[in-house]
Each structure stands twice: as structure tokens, then as C-alpha cells.
Amino acid sequence: MKNLILLLLLSCIPFSCSSQTHPKNEQEKSEIKPLKNDDGEWDLTVLDTQYDYFLNAVAKPMNQYSESFLKSRNAILVNEWNSYFSSGKYRNVIESSISYDPRENYGLKFEYKLYQVFAYVNWKYGLRMNGLSGSDVTRY
């Protein structure tokens, strides 16, 4: 699982990541910062082959969420994610922090994909996050 790298990228412009080189046994620290593309739209790409399967076969469709619901949940989930990252908890899954401004208008598609990243990590690794809606939590 150490090889899992959840890289969140914009469709045209990659997130700006700052990382430091550490010995193999230390956690690589980086921060994911979203940037606007030339069209003024936000998009998110996750580089994990099972994420697309999760979105298409497991996740609830985007039309079942409102943008305001996703925005409020993402604010909670990003804080929880970053707390886990800074404490070193779940370091085999969480390898970077996420820079997210809840006052920014990212749009429904971006908010949905970001929320589904947290649901995906719950689905794939069993990482329970308090900010996930009860219907999006995988039961073990």
C-alpha cells in the first residue's frame, strides 16, 4: 500500500506539489494545491486504476448530491485528511496533504470528484472518515 499515490491533478494543469526527498523508510511529504485551468474551470484526475471503476460502478451518481452538500462535506473531510497526514496516522494510505479553500467556487464536478476520493479510500482501504455521509461509508 505504500506505493499508493493519490495524485490529484487538474485536467490540463497538474496540481502544484512541493515534496522533499527522504530516505526510503520516511514518509514523503507533499501538499496538493488545486489551480485553475485556462478555461477557468476546475477538474480533478486521480491516478489510480481502480478509482474510475469505483466512480462508475460503486459511487452514487453526481446528480444525487448538491454542490452545497459536497462543499460542506469536503471542508470537513479535507480537515480530517490533513489532520491524519500531519499526525502520521494512516501513513500507508495518506501520503500528501490537501490544500482546499471552502470559500472558492470549484464547481459541482470538482466537489463531487474530491468527495469521491474520500469515499474511494474508505471503500478500498477501509479508512473511516467522520465527514463521509452514512450512505457513502463501506461497512466492514
Disulfide bonds with the S-S distance in Angstrom:
none
